[in-house]
């Protein structure tokens, strides 16, 4: 089975570690690359031909936030097939609506419960594995919290 290539961009090391621990506990084969800001994420996307299947994108990071990254990702045809899951500990309807308009595929509200986070990640990644290019291109959008 081919590993699901996952990028995660989050400036909070504890959140990234918690996230990766939950991913490792899922019954899926994954390869995870971490970034602590949006600039490093975008540099990697532009310099690597092995693009991720999915990007988990924290909305609130210094230097370049998740909103800016999403705009850049969706502005380049090269990245059109990447499933983008924006996430934050804060749910603001206006911002979530903006994410949908800007081309995110899913919004995930951060959970402090390991069990709940695993459940949300599994649901998210099952959507990624079951999605097709048309869903990514046509803006299928889901909120999980």
Phi, psi and omega in degrees: 000134179285137179289144174282118182277114187240133169252140175231125179244115181202131182282349181265109182301320179297317178296318178297316180297316178300316179299313183291322176299318178294318178300317181296337182272356181274155179278047180228149175269121183230154171235116187249132173243131185254147175223142179259006173199165183290330181296314179296321177301309183295322176302315181294317179301317182284337185259356186239134177276341179271082184286152180287158172284325185213147174238125170267120191238108175293139183282327188248092178231150175286172179072294178216115185277176183296328178296315179294318178300314180302315179301314180296315181301314183283348178275355182240122182304327180305332186256010188298333183269001180279128177279123183248122178248108177276144178213155181197159174280350183245132175252115175236118186305318180301316181291320179296320176298322178296318178301317179299312179299324184277355173107011173293150178267335186203147171244131181238124176275126180303143178240143177269355178267125181299316181298315180294318179299315178302316180298314180294319179294318179298314177301316181299311185287332174294324176295318180298312182295329181270352183283159173238172184301326180296322178296319180294312182292324185269009170076033172307132184222134183225147174246124175242128176210000000 
